[in-house]
Amino acid sequence: MWLGGMAATRGIAWAESVAKRHSGLLRRPWPQHEGRAAELARAKVDDLCEDPHVVDRLAVEVSKQAARRWRQLQARPGAR
């Protein structure tokens, strides 16, 4: 549970950071958890656990929460 919360927090922070630095990207959807996006998500939680299967699950949670936050940011007035 604790690691999942950490992953969620990191996903939210990731989306907010991207939106802050590249607000024009809010016109696009958050990328799917594959390829480079999956690598970046994994890097955000790689320090939380030594078990690669757990890290993979946490990376999926990072992507899920980042996408959720991204949709919230897109819904704000003036976001696009």
mmCIF file of the N, C-alpha and C atoms, coordinates in Angstrom:
data_MODEL
# 
_entry.id   MODEL 
# 
loop_
_atom_site.group_PDB 
_atom_site.id 
_atom_site.type_symbol 
_atom_site.label_atom_id 
_atom_site.label_alt_id 
_atom_site.label_comp_id 
_atom_site.label_asym_id 
_atom_site.label_entity_id 
_atom_site.label_seq_id 
_atom_site.pdbx_PDB_ins_code 
_atom_site.Cartn_x 
_atom_site.Cartn_y 
_atom_site.Cartn_z 
_atom_site.occupancy 
_atom_site.B_iso_or_equiv 
_atom_site.pdbx_formal_charge 
_atom_site.auth_seq_id 
_atom_site.auth_comp_id 
_atom_site.auth_asym_id 
_atom_site.auth_atom_id 
_atom_site.pdbx_PDB_model_num 
ATOM 1   N N  . MET A 1 1  ? 0.828   -1.202 0.000   1.00 0.00 ? 1  MET A N  1 
ATOM 2   C CA . MET A 1 1  ? 0.000   0.000  0.000   1.00 0.00 ? 1  MET A CA 1 
ATOM 3   C C  . MET A 1 1  ? 0.866   1.257  0.000   1.00 0.00 ? 1  MET A C  1 
ATOM 4   N N  . TRP A 1 2  ? 1.884   1.252  0.876   1.00 0.00 ? 2  TRP A N  1 
ATOM 5   C CA . TRP A 1 2  ? 2.727   2.437  0.987   1.00 0.00 ? 2  TRP A CA 1 
ATOM 6   C C  . TRP A 1 2  ? 3.450   2.700  -0.321  1.00 0.00 ? 2  TRP A C  1 
ATOM 7   N N  . LEU A 1 3  ? 3.984   1.658  -0.936  1.00 0.00 ? 3  LEU A N  1 
ATOM 8   C CA . LEU A 1 3  ? 4.703   1.841  -2.193  1.00 0.00 ? 3  LEU A CA 1 
ATOM 9   C C  . LEU A 1 3  ? 3.764   2.309  -3.301  1.00 0.00 ? 3  LEU A C  1 
ATOM 10  N N  . GLY A 1 4  ? 2.543   1.820  -3.283  1.00 0.00 ? 4  GLY A N  1 
ATOM 11  C CA . GLY A 1 4  ? 1.556   2.272  -4.261  1.00 0.00 ? 4  GLY A CA 1 
ATOM 12  C C  . GLY A 1 4  ? 1.240   3.743  -4.106  1.00 0.00 ? 4  GLY A C  1 
ATOM 13  N N  . GLY A 1 5  ? 1.158   4.204  -2.872  1.00 0.00 ? 5  GLY A N  1 
ATOM 14  C CA . GLY A 1 5  ? 0.930   5.627  -2.617  1.00 0.00 ? 5  GLY A CA 1 
ATOM 15  C C  . GLY A 1 5  ? 2.098   6.478  -3.085  1.00 0.00 ? 5  GLY A C  1 
ATOM 16  N N  . MET A 1 6  ? 3.292   5.963  -2.875  1.00 0.00 ? 6  MET A N  1 
ATOM 17  C CA . MET A 1 6  ? 4.483   6.677  -3.355  1.00 0.00 ? 6  MET A CA 1 
ATOM 18  C C  . MET A 1 6  ? 4.471   6.768  -4.882  1.00 0.00 ? 6  MET A C  1 
ATOM 19  N N  . ALA A 1 7  ? 4.117   5.669  -5.533  1.00 0.00 ? 7  ALA A N  1 
ATOM 20  C CA . ALA A 1 7  ? 4.048   5.658  -6.993  1.00 0.00 ? 7  ALA A CA 1 
ATOM 21  C C  . ALA A 1 7  ? 2.989   6.642  -7.496  1.00 0.00 ? 7  ALA A C  1 
ATOM 22  N N  . ALA A 1 8  ? 1.839   6.664  -6.837  1.00 0.00 ? 8  ALA A N  1 
ATOM 23  C CA . ALA A 1 8  ? 0.773   7.591  -7.233  1.00 0.00 ? 8  ALA A CA 1 
ATOM 24  C C  . ALA A 1 8  ? 1.233   9.037  -7.097  1.00 0.00 ? 8  ALA A C  1 
ATOM 25  N N  . THR A 1 9  ? 1.875   9.339  -6.002  1.00 0.00 ? 9  THR A N  1 
ATOM 26  C CA . THR A 1 9  ? 2.371   10.701 -5.774  1.00 0.00 ? 9  THR A CA 1 
ATOM 27  C C  . THR A 1 9  ? 3.385   11.096 -6.836  1.00 0.00 ? 9  THR A C  1 
ATOM 28  N N  . ARG A 1 10 ? 4.253   10.183 -7.174  1.00 0.00 ? 10 ARG A N  1 
ATOM 29  C CA . ARG A 1 10 ? 5.264   10.473 -8.191  1.00 0.00 ? 10 ARG A CA 1 
ATOM 30  C C  . ARG A 1 10 ? 4.640   10.641 -9.572  1.00 0.00 ? 10 ARG A C  1 
ATOM 31  N N  . GLY A 1 11 ? 3.594   9.892  -9.861  1.00 0.00 ? 11 GLY A N  1 
ATOM 32  C CA . GLY A 1 11 ? 2.902   10.054 -11.130 1.00 0.00 ? 11 GLY A CA 1 
ATOM 33  C C  . GLY A 1 11 ? 2.226   11.405 -11.243 1.00 0.00 ? 11 GLY A C  1 
ATOM 34  N N  . ILE A 1 12 ? 1.583   11.817 -10.166 1.00 0.00 ? 12 ILE A N  1 
ATOM 35  C CA . ILE A 1 12 ? 0.927   13.129 -10.143 1.00 0.00 ? 12 ILE A CA 1 
ATOM 36  C C  . ILE A 1 12 ? 1.961   14.242 -10.333 1.00 0.00 ? 12 ILE A C  1 
ATOM 37  N N  . ALA A 1 13 ? 3.055   14.148 -9.611  1.00 0.00 ? 13 ALA A N  1 
ATOM 38  C CA . ALA A 1 13 ? 4.116   15.157 -9.720  1.00 0.00 ? 13 ALA A CA 1 
ATOM 39  C C  . ALA A 1 13 ? 4.706   15.182 -11.126 1.00 0.00 ? 13 ALA A C  1 
ATOM 40  N N  . TRP A 1 14 ? 4.837   14.026 -11.740 1.00 0.00 ? 14 TRP A N  1 
ATOM 41  C CA . TRP A 1 14 ? 5.382   13.937 -13.098 1.00 0.00 ? 14 TRP A CA 1 
ATOM 42  C C  . TRP A 1 14 ? 4.491   14.696 -14.072 1.00 0.00 ? 14 TRP A C  1 
ATOM 43  N N  . ALA A 1 15 ? 3.190   14.439 -14.032 1.00 0.00 ? 15 ALA A N  1 
ATOM 44  C CA . ALA A 1 15 ? 2.257   15.122 -14.938 1.00 0.00 ? 15 ALA A CA 1 
ATOM 45  C C  . ALA A 1 15 ? 2.272   16.625 -14.706 1.00 0.00 ? 15 ALA A C  1 
ATOM 46  N N  . GLU A 1 16 ? 2.279   17.035 -13.454 1.00 0.00 ? 16 GLU A N  1 
ATOM 47  C CA . GLU A 1 16 ? 2.299   18.468 -13.154 1.00 0.00 ? 16 GLU A CA 1 
ATOM 48  C C  . GLU A 1 16 ? 3.583   19.119 -13.642 1.00 0.00 ? 16 GLU A C  1 
ATOM 49  N N  . SER A 1 17 ? 4.691   18.427 -13.507 1.00 0.00 ? 17 SER A N  1 
ATOM 50  C CA . SER A 1 17 ? 5.971   18.955 -13.960 1.00 0.00 ? 17 SER A CA 1 
ATOM 51  C C  . SER A 1 17 ? 5.997   19.131 -15.476 1.00 0.00 ? 17 SER A C  1 
ATOM 52  N N  . VAL A 1 18 ? 5.499   18.143 -16.192 1.00 0.00 ? 18 VAL A N  1 
ATOM 53  C CA . VAL A 1 18 ? 5.468   18.242 -17.651 1.00 0.00 ? 18 VAL A CA 1 
ATOM 54  C C  . VAL A 1 18 ? 4.545   19.386 -18.076 1.00 0.00 ? 18 VAL A C  1 
ATOM 55  N N  . ALA A 1 19 ? 3.385   19.477 -17.457 1.00 0.00 ? 19 ALA A N  1 
ATOM 56  C CA . ALA A 1 19 ? 2.436   20.542 -17.805 1.00 0.00 ? 19 ALA A CA 1 
ATOM 57  C C  . ALA A 1 19 ? 3.022   21.922 -17.536 1.00 0.00 ? 19 ALA A C  1 
ATOM 58  N N  . LYS A 1 20 ? 3.767   22.035 -16.456 1.00 0.00 ? 20 LYS A N  1 
ATOM 59  C CA . LYS A 1 20 ? 4.365   23.323 -16.104 1.00 0.00 ? 20 LYS A CA 1 
ATOM 60  C C  . LYS A 1 20 ? 5.450   23.723 -17.114 1.00 0.00 ? 20 LYS A C  1 
ATOM 61  N N  . ARG A 1 21 ? 6.260   22.747 -17.511 1.00 0.00 ? 21 ARG A N  1 
ATOM 62  C CA . ARG A 1 21 ? 7.373   23.046 -18.417 1.00 0.00 ? 21 ARG A CA 1 
ATOM 63  C C  . ARG A 1 21 ? 6.946   23.131 -19.876 1.00 0.00 ? 21 ARG A C  1 
ATOM 64  N N  . HIS A 1 22 ? 5.901   22.372 -20.252 1.00 0.00 ? 22 HIS A N  1 
ATOM 65  C CA . HIS A 1 22 ? 5.470   22.293 -21.657 1.00 0.00 ? 22 HIS A CA 1 
ATOM 66  C C  . HIS A 1 22 ? 3.952   22.360 -21.733 1.00 0.00 ? 22 HIS A C  1 
ATOM 67  N N  . SER A 1 23 ? 3.385   23.483 -21.389 1.00 0.00 ? 23 SER A N  1 
ATOM 68  C CA . SER A 1 23 ? 1.926   23.591 -21.307 1.00 0.00 ? 23 SER A CA 1 
ATOM 69  C C  . SER A 1 23 ? 1.229   23.301 -22.634 1.00 0.00 ? 23 SER A C  1 
ATOM 70  N N  . GLY A 1 24 ? 1.907   23.522 -23.731 1.00 0.00 ? 24 GLY A N  1 
ATOM 71  C CA . GLY A 1 24 ? 1.312   23.223 -25.033 1.00 0.00 ? 24 GLY A CA 1 
ATOM 72  C C  . GLY A 1 24 ? 0.992   21.754 -25.223 1.00 0.00 ? 24 GLY A C  1 
ATOM 73  N N  . LEU A 1 25 ? 1.663   20.907 -24.496 1.00 0.00 ? 25 LEU A N  1 
ATOM 74  C CA . LEU A 1 25 ? 1.405   19.469 -24.600 1.00 0.00 ? 25 LEU A CA 1 
ATOM 75  C C  . LEU A 1 25 ? 0.047   19.081 -24.018 1.00 0.00 ? 25 LEU A C  1 
ATOM 76  N N  . LEU A 1 26 ? -0.572  19.976 -23.270 1.00 0.00 ? 26 LEU A N  1 
ATOM 77  C CA . LEU A 1 26 ? -1.887  19.664 -22.705 1.00 0.00 ? 26 LEU A CA 1 
ATOM 78  C C  . LEU A 1 26 ? -2.942  19.462 -23.786 1.00 0.00 ? 26 LEU A C  1 
ATOM 79  N N  . ARG A 1 27 ? -2.619  19.816 -25.005 1.00 0.00 ? 27 ARG A N  1 
ATOM 80  C CA . ARG A 1 27 ? -3.540  19.570 -26.120 1.00 0.00 ? 27 ARG A CA 1 
ATOM 81  C C  . ARG A 1 27 ? -3.564  18.093 -26.493 1.00 0.00 ? 27 ARG A C  1 
ATOM 82  N N  . ARG A 1 28 ? -2.548  17.381 -26.073 1.00 0.00 ? 28 ARG A N  1 
ATOM 83  C CA . ARG A 1 28 ? -2.411  15.960 -26.417 1.00 0.00 ? 28 ARG A CA 1 
ATOM 84  C C  . ARG A 1 28 ? -2.775  15.090 -25.219 1.00 0.00 ? 28 ARG A C  1 
ATOM 85  N N  . PRO A 1 29 ? -3.142  13.849 -25.489 1.00 0.00 ? 29 PRO A N  1 
ATOM 86  C CA . PRO A 1 29 ? -3.374  12.927 -24.371 1.00 0.00 ? 29 PRO A CA 1 
ATOM 87  C C  . PRO A 1 29 ? -2.043  12.495 -23.753 1.00 0.00 ? 29 PRO A C  1 
ATOM 88  N N  . TRP A 1 30 ? -2.104  12.042 -22.507 1.00 0.00 ? 30 TRP A N  1 
ATOM 89  C CA . TRP A 1 30 ? -0.920  11.482 -21.858 1.00 0.00 ? 30 TRP A CA 1 
ATOM 90  C C  . TRP A 1 30 ? -0.557  10.196 -22.611 1.00 0.00 ? 30 TRP A C  1 
ATOM 91  N N  . PRO A 1 31 ? 0.720   9.937  -22.825 1.00 0.00 ? 31 PRO A N  1 
ATOM 92  C CA . PRO A 1 31 ? 1.101   8.731  -23.576 1.00 0.00 ? 31 PRO A CA 1 
ATOM 93  C C  . PRO A 1 31 ? 0.754   7.431  -22.841 1.00 0.00 ? 31 PRO A C  1 
ATOM 94  N N  . GLN A 1 32 ? 0.512   6.399  -23.605 1.00 0.00 ? 32 GLN A N  1 
ATOM 95  C CA . GLN A 1 32 ? 0.246   5.073  -23.060 1.00 0.00 ? 32 GLN A CA 1 
ATOM 96  C C  . GLN A 1 32 ? 1.484   4.557  -22.338 1.00 0.00 ? 32 GLN A C  1 
ATOM 97  N N  . HIS A 1 33 ? 1.294   3.614  -21.455 1.00 0.00 ? 33 HIS A N  1 
ATOM 98  C CA . HIS A 1 33 ? 2.402   3.012  -20.703 1.00 0.00 ? 33 HIS A CA 1 
ATOM 99  C C  . HIS A 1 33 ? 3.112   1.992  -21.600 1.00 0.00 ? 33 HIS A C  1 
ATOM 100 N N  . GLU A 1 34 ? 3.940   2.518  -22.481 1.00 0.00 ? 34 GLU A N  1 
ATOM 101 C CA . GLU A 1 34 ? 4.716   1.683  -23.390 1.00 0.00 ? 34 GLU A CA 1 
ATOM 102 C C  . GLU A 1 34 ? 5.921   2.472  -23.876 1.00 0.00 ? 34 GLU A C  1 
ATOM 103 N N  . GLY A 1 35 ? 6.907   1.782  -24.371 1.00 0.00 ? 35 GLY A N  1 
ATOM 104 C CA . GLY A 1 35 ? 8.075   2.439  -24.929 1.00 0.00 ? 35 GLY A CA 1 
ATOM 105 C C  . GLY A 1 35 ? 8.754   3.392  -23.959 1.00 0.00 ? 35 GLY A C  1 
ATOM 106 N N  . ARG A 1 36 ? 9.037   4.575  -24.451 1.00 0.00 ? 36 ARG A N  1 
ATOM 107 C CA . ARG A 1 36 ? 9.764   5.582  -23.660 1.00 0.00 ? 36 ARG A CA 1 
ATOM 108 C C  . ARG A 1 36 ? 8.976   6.000  -22.419 1.00 0.00 ? 36 ARG A C  1 
ATOM 109 N N  . ALA A 1 37 ? 7.671   6.134  -22.535 1.00 0.00 ? 37 ALA A N  1 
ATOM 110 C CA . ALA A 1 37 ? 6.853   6.526  -21.374 1.00 0.00 ? 37 ALA A CA 1 
ATOM 111 C C  . ALA A 1 37 ? 6.955   5.485  -20.258 1.00 0.00 ? 37 ALA A C  1 
ATOM 112 N N  . ALA A 1 38 ? 6.956   4.215  -20.622 1.00 0.00 ? 38 ALA A N  1 
ATOM 113 C CA . ALA A 1 38 ? 7.084   3.150  -19.621 1.00 0.00 ? 38 ALA A CA 1 
ATOM 114 C C  . ALA A 1 38 ? 8.474   3.187  -18.980 1.00 0.00 ? 38 ALA A C  1 
ATOM 115 N N  . GLU A 1 39 ? 9.494   3.466  -19.777 1.00 0.00 ? 39 GLU A N  1 
ATOM 116 C CA . GLU A 1 39 ? 10.854  3.577  -19.238 1.00 0.00 ? 39 GLU A CA 1 
ATOM 117 C C  . GLU A 1 39 ? 10.947  4.723  -18.228 1.00 0.00 ? 39 GLU A C  1 
ATOM 118 N N  . LEU A 1 40 ? 10.363  5.855  -18.571 1.00 0.00 ? 40 LEU A N  1 
ATOM 119 C CA . LEU A 1 40 ? 10.394  7.010  -17.676 1.00 0.00 ? 40 LEU A CA 1 
ATOM 120 C C  . LEU A 1 40 ? 9.632   6.710  -16.383 1.00 0.00 ? 40 LEU A C  1 
ATOM 121 N N  . ALA A 1 41 ? 8.484   6.059  -16.506 1.00 0.00 ? 41 ALA A N  1 
ATOM 122 C CA . ALA A 1 41 ? 7.695   5.707  -15.325 1.00 0.00 ? 41 ALA A CA 1 
ATOM 123 C C  . ALA A 1 41 ? 8.480   4.762  -14.425 1.00 0.00 ? 41 ALA A C  1 
ATOM 124 N N  . ARG A 1 42 ? 9.129   3.796  -15.025 1.00 0.00 ? 42 ARG A N  1 
ATOM 125 C CA . ARG A 1 42 ? 9.913   2.835  -14.247 1.00 0.00 ? 42 ARG A CA 1 
ATOM 126 C C  . ARG A 1 42 ? 11.058  3.535  -13.519 1.00 0.00 ? 42 ARG A C  1 
ATOM 127 N N  . ALA A 1 43 ? 11.694  4.454  -14.185 1.00 0.00 ? 43 ALA A N  1 
ATOM 128 C CA . ALA A 1 43 ? 12.807  5.191  -13.565 1.00 0.00 ? 43 ALA A CA 1 
ATOM 129 C C  . ALA A 1 43 ? 12.337  5.984  -12.350 1.00 0.00 ? 43 ALA A C  1 
ATOM 130 N N  . LYS A 1 44 ? 11.075  6.386  -12.345 1.00 0.00 ? 44 LYS A N  1 
ATOM 131 C CA . LYS A 1 44 ? 10.545  7.168  -11.233 1.00 0.00 ? 44 LYS A CA 1 
ATOM 132 C C  . LYS A 1 44 ? 10.320  6.346  -9.972  1.00 0.00 ? 44 LYS A C  1 
ATOM 133 N N  . VAL A 1 45 ? 10.273  5.020  -10.105 1.00 0.00 ? 45 VAL A N  1 
ATOM 134 C CA . VAL A 1 45 ? 10.035  4.160  -8.935  1.00 0.00 ? 45 VAL A CA 1 
ATOM 135 C C  . VAL A 1 45 ? 11.116  3.104  -8.731  1.00 0.00 ? 45 VAL A C  1 
ATOM 136 N N  . ASP A 1 46 ? 12.125  3.148  -9.550  1.00 0.00 ? 46 ASP A N  1 
ATOM 137 C CA . ASP A 1 46 ? 13.181  2.135  -9.487  1.00 0.00 ? 46 ASP A CA 1 
ATOM 138 C C  . ASP A 1 46 ? 13.887  2.094  -8.136  1.00 0.00 ? 46 ASP A C  1 
ATOM 139 N N  . ASP A 1 47 ? 13.858  3.186  -7.418  1.00 0.00 ? 47 ASP A N  1 
ATOM 140 C CA . ASP A 1 47 ? 14.533  3.257  -6.116  1.00 0.00 ? 47 ASP A CA 1 
ATOM 141 C C  . ASP A 1 47 ? 13.685  2.697  -4.967  1.00 0.00 ? 47 ASP A C  1 
ATOM 142 N N  . LEU A 1 48 ? 12.435  2.360  -5.229  1.00 0.00 ? 48 LEU A N  1 
ATOM 143 C CA . LEU A 1 48 ? 11.534  1.942  -4.155  1.00 0.00 ? 48 LEU A CA 1 
ATOM 144 C C  . LEU A 1 48 ? 11.655  0.472  -3.768  1.00 0.00 ? 48 LEU A C  1 
ATOM 145 N N  . CYS A 1 49 ? 12.130  -0.340 -4.679  1.00 0.00 ? 49 CYS A N  1 
ATOM 146 C CA . CYS A 1 49 ? 12.139  -1.777 -4.405  1.00 0.00 ? 49 CYS A CA 1 
ATOM 147 C C  . CYS A 1 49 ? 13.178  -2.461 -5.287  1.00 0.00 ? 49 CYS A C  1 
ATOM 148 N N  . GLU A 1 50 ? 13.724  -3.552 -4.785  1.00 0.00 ? 50 GLU A N  1 
ATOM 149 C CA . GLU A 1 50 ? 14.697  -4.310 -5.564  1.00 0.00 ? 50 GLU A CA 1 
ATOM 150 C C  . GLU A 1 50 ? 14.055  -5.388 -6.434  1.00 0.00 ? 50 GLU A C  1 
ATOM 151 N N  . ASP A 1 51 ? 12.810  -5.732 -6.158  1.00 0.00 ? 51 ASP A N  1 
ATOM 152 C CA . ASP A 1 51 ? 12.106  -6.766 -6.924  1.00 0.00 ? 51 ASP A CA 1 
ATOM 153 C C  . ASP A 1 51 ? 11.610  -6.154 -8.244  1.00 0.00 ? 51 ASP A C  1 
ATOM 154 N N  . PRO A 1 52 ? 12.127  -6.618 -9.379  1.00 0.00 ? 52 PRO A N  1 
ATOM 155 C CA . PRO A 1 52 ? 11.740  -6.008 -10.659 1.00 0.00 ? 52 PRO A CA 1 
ATOM 156 C C  . PRO A 1 52 ? 10.254  -6.150 -10.983 1.00 0.00 ? 52 PRO A C  1 
ATOM 157 N N  . HIS A 1 53 ? 9.614   -7.196 -10.495 1.00 0.00 ? 53 HIS A N  1 
ATOM 158 C CA . HIS A 1 53 ? 8.176   -7.365 -10.742 1.00 0.00 ? 53 HIS A CA 1 
ATOM 159 C C  . HIS A 1 53 ? 7.371   -6.308 -9.991  1.00 0.00 ? 53 HIS A C  1 
ATOM 160 N N  . VAL A 1 54 ? 7.794   -6.000 -8.786  1.00 0.00 ? 54 VAL A N  1 
ATOM 161 C CA . VAL A 1 54 ? 7.126   -4.960 -8.009  1.00 0.00 ? 54 VAL A CA 1 
ATOM 162 C C  . VAL A 1 54 ? 7.364   -3.599 -8.664  1.00 0.00 ? 54 VAL A C  1 
ATOM 163 N N  . VAL A 1 55 ? 8.578   -3.357 -9.099  1.00 0.00 ? 55 VAL A N  1 
ATOM 164 C CA . VAL A 1 55 ? 8.895   -2.082 -9.764  1.00 0.00 ? 55 VAL A CA 1 
ATOM 165 C C  . VAL A 1 55 ? 8.040   -1.926 -11.023 1.00 0.00 ? 55 VAL A C  1 
ATOM 166 N N  . ASP A 1 56 ? 7.870   -3.004 -11.781 1.00 0.00 ? 56 ASP A N  1 
ATOM 167 C CA . ASP A 1 56 ? 7.027   -2.934 -12.981 1.00 0.00 ? 56 ASP A CA 1 
ATOM 168 C C  . ASP A 1 56 ? 5.586   -2.568 -12.624 1.00 0.00 ? 56 ASP A C  1 
ATOM 169 N N  . ARG A 1 57 ? 5.068   -3.161 -11.561 1.00 0.00 ? 57 ARG A N  1 
ATOM 170 C CA . ARG A 1 57 ? 3.694   -2.837 -11.131 1.00 0.00 ? 57 ARG A CA 1 
ATOM 171 C C  . ARG A 1 57 ? 3.587   -1.391 -10.657 1.00 0.00 ? 57 ARG A C  1 
ATOM 172 N N  . LEU A 1 58 ? 4.614   -0.930 -9.953  1.00 0.00 ? 58 LEU A N  1 
ATOM 173 C CA . LEU A 1 58 ? 4.622   0.457  -9.493  1.00 0.00 ? 58 LEU A CA 1 
ATOM 174 C C  . LEU A 1 58 ? 4.710   1.421  -10.673 1.00 0.00 ? 58 LEU A C  1 
ATOM 175 N N  . ALA A 1 59 ? 5.477   1.053  -11.688 1.00 0.00 ? 59 ALA A N  1 
ATOM 176 C CA . ALA A 1 59 ? 5.597   1.907  -12.875 1.00 0.00 ? 59 ALA A CA 1 
ATOM 177 C C  . ALA A 1 59 ? 4.253   2.057  -13.577 1.00 0.00 ? 59 ALA A C  1 
ATOM 178 N N  . VAL A 1 60 ? 3.485   0.989  -13.621 1.00 0.00 ? 60 VAL A N  1 
ATOM 179 C CA . VAL A 1 60 ? 2.141   1.068  -14.211 1.00 0.00 ? 60 VAL A CA 1 
ATOM 180 C C  . VAL A 1 60 ? 1.283   2.038  -13.403 1.00 0.00 ? 60 VAL A C  1 
ATOM 181 N N  . GLU A 1 61 ? 1.408   1.989  -12.096 1.00 0.00 ? 61 GLU A N  1 
ATOM 182 C CA . GLU A 1 61 ? 0.651   2.912  -11.234 1.00 0.00 ? 61 GLU A CA 1 
ATOM 183 C C  . GLU A 1 61 ? 1.093   4.357  -11.462 1.00 0.00 ? 61 GLU A C  1 
ATOM 184 N N  . VAL A 1 62 ? 2.378   4.577  -11.642 1.00 0.00 ? 62 VAL A N  1 
ATOM 185 C CA . VAL A 1 62 ? 2.879   5.922  -11.948 1.00 0.00 ? 62 VAL A CA 1 
ATOM 186 C C  . VAL A 1 62 ? 2.208   6.434  -13.216 1.00 0.00 ? 62 VAL A C  1 
ATOM 187 N N  . SER A 1 63 ? 2.216   5.624  -14.260 1.00 0.00 ? 63 SER A N  1 
ATOM 188 C CA . SER A 1 63 ? 1.612   6.034  -15.529 1.00 0.00 ? 63 SER A CA 1 
ATOM 189 C C  . SER A 1 63 ? 0.115   6.288  -15.381 1.00 0.00 ? 63 SER A C  1 
ATOM 190 N N  . LYS A 1 64 ? -0.552  5.425  -14.665 1.00 0.00 ? 64 LYS A N  1 
ATOM 191 C CA . LYS A 1 64 ? -1.999  5.563  -14.455 1.00 0.00 ? 64 LYS A CA 1 
ATOM 192 C C  . LYS A 1 64 ? -2.330  6.876  -13.743 1.00 0.00 ? 64 LYS A C  1 
ATOM 193 N N  . GLN A 1 65 ? -1.609  7.169  -12.692 1.00 0.00 ? 65 GLN A N  1 
ATOM 194 C CA . GLN A 1 65 ? -1.872  8.391  -11.926 1.00 0.00 ? 65 GLN A CA 1 
ATOM 195 C C  . GLN A 1 65 ? -1.442  9.641  -12.690 1.00 0.00 ? 65 GLN A C  1 
ATOM 196 N N  . ALA A 1 66 ? -0.368  9.525  -13.464 1.00 0.00 ? 66 ALA A N  1 
ATOM 197 C CA . ALA A 1 66 ? 0.051   10.667 -14.286 1.00 0.00 ? 66 ALA A CA 1 
ATOM 198 C C  . ALA A 1 66 ? -1.016  10.977 -15.328 1.00 0.00 ? 66 ALA A C  1 
ATOM 199 N N  . ALA A 1 67 ? -1.555  9.945  -15.962 1.00 0.00 ? 67 ALA A N  1 
ATOM 200 C CA . ALA A 1 67 ? -2.606  10.143 -16.967 1.00 0.00 ? 67 ALA A CA 1 
ATOM 201 C C  . ALA A 1 67 ? -3.858  10.745 -16.333 1.00 0.00 ? 67 ALA A C  1 
ATOM 202 N N  . ARG A 1 68 ? -4.195  10.271 -15.139 1.00 0.00 ? 68 ARG A N  1 
ATOM 203 C CA . ARG A 1 68 ? -5.363  10.802 -14.430 1.00 0.00 ? 68 ARG A CA 1 
ATOM 204 C C  . ARG A 1 68 ? -5.185  12.287 -14.124 1.00 0.00 ? 68 ARG A C  1 
ATOM 205 N N  . ARG A 1 69 ? -4.027  12.631 -13.604 1.00 0.00 ? 69 ARG A N  1 
ATOM 206 C CA . ARG A 1 69 ? -3.753  14.039 -13.279 1.00 0.00 ? 69 ARG A CA 1 
ATOM 207 C C  . ARG A 1 69 ? -3.705  14.883 -14.545 1.00 0.00 ? 69 ARG A C  1 
ATOM 208 N N  . TRP A 1 70 ? -3.160  14.320 -15.614 1.00 0.00 ? 70 TRP A N  1 
ATOM 209 C CA . TRP A 1 70 ? -3.076  15.036 -16.888 1.00 0.00 ? 70 TRP A CA 1 
ATOM 210 C C  . TRP A 1 70 ? -4.477  15.404 -17.384 1.00 0.00 ? 70 TRP A C  1 
ATOM 211 N N  . ARG A 1 71 ? -5.415  14.461 -17.279 1.00 0.00 ? 71 ARG A N  1 
ATOM 212 C CA . ARG A 1 71 ? -6.797  14.744 -17.685 1.00 0.00 ? 71 ARG A CA 1 
ATOM 213 C C  . ARG A 1 71 ? -7.402  15.854 -16.823 1.00 0.00 ? 71 ARG A C  1 
ATOM 214 N N  . GLN A 1 72 ? -7.084  15.852 -15.537 1.00 0.00 ? 72 GLN A N  1 
ATOM 215 C CA . GLN A 1 72 ? -7.564  16.921 -14.658 1.00 0.00 ? 72 GLN A CA 1 
ATOM 216 C C  . GLN A 1 72 ? -6.991  18.263 -15.080 1.00 0.00 ? 72 GLN A C  1 
ATOM 217 N N  . LEU A 1 73 ? -5.721  18.277 -15.404 1.00 0.00 ? 73 LEU A N  1 
ATOM 218 C CA . LEU A 1 73 ? -5.085  19.523 -15.833 1.00 0.00 ? 73 LEU A CA 1 
ATOM 219 C C  . LEU A 1 73 ? -5.661  20.000 -17.162 1.00 0.00 ? 73 LEU A C  1 
ATOM 220 N N  . GLN A 1 74 ? -5.978  19.077 -18.050 1.00 0.00 ? 74 GLN A N  1 
ATOM 221 C CA . GLN A 1 74 ? -6.577  19.432 -19.323 1.00 0.00 ? 74 GLN A CA 1 
ATOM 222 C C  . GLN A 1 74 ? -7.962  20.053 -19.138 1.00 0.00 ? 74 GLN A C  1 
ATOM 223 N N  . ALA A 1 75 ? -8.670  19.642 -18.123 1.00 0.00 ? 75 ALA A N  1 
ATOM 224 C CA . ALA A 1 75 ? -10.039 20.102 -17.887 1.00 0.00 ? 75 ALA A CA 1 
ATOM 225 C C  . ALA A 1 75 ? -10.098 21.512 -17.307 1.00 0.00 ? 75 ALA A C  1 
ATOM 226 N N  . ARG A 1 76 ? -8.973  22.003 -16.815 1.00 0.00 ? 76 ARG A N  1 
ATOM 227 C CA . ARG A 1 76 ? -8.958  23.352 -16.248 1.00 0.00 ? 76 ARG A CA 1 
ATOM 228 C C  . ARG A 1 76 ? -9.219  24.389 -17.334 1.00 0.00 ? 76 ARG A C  1 
ATOM 229 N N  . PRO A 1 77 ? -9.961  25.436 -17.004 1.00 0.00 ? 77 PRO A N  1 
ATOM 230 C CA . PRO A 1 77 ? -10.189 26.511 -17.974 1.00 0.00 ? 77 PRO A CA 1 
ATOM 231 C C  . PRO A 1 77 ? -8.845  27.107 -18.419 1.00 0.00 ? 77 PRO A C  1 
ATOM 232 N N  . GLY A 1 78 ? -8.723  27.302 -19.710 1.00 0.00 ? 78 GLY A N  1 
ATOM 233 C CA . GLY A 1 78 ? -7.506  27.901 -20.258 1.00 0.00 ? 78 GLY A CA 1 
ATOM 234 C C  . GLY A 1 78 ? -6.338  26.933 -20.393 1.00 0.00 ? 78 GLY A C  1 
ATOM 235 N N  . ALA A 1 79 ? -6.559  25.660 -20.143 1.00 0.00 ? 79 ALA A N  1 
ATOM 236 C CA . ALA A 1 79 ? -5.474  24.688 -20.213 1.00 0.00 ? 79 ALA A CA 1 
ATOM 237 C C  . ALA A 1 79 ? -5.073  24.386 -21.652 1.00 0.00 ? 79 ALA A C  1 
ATOM 238 N N  . ARG A 1 80 ? -5.970  24.589 -22.545 1.00 0.00 ? 80 ARG A N  1 
ATOM 239 C CA . ARG A 1 80 ? -5.669  24.257 -23.942 1.00 0.00 ? 80 ARG A CA 1 
ATOM 240 C C  . ARG A 1 80 ? -5.520  25.508 -24.684 1.00 0.00 ? 80 ARG A C  1 
# 
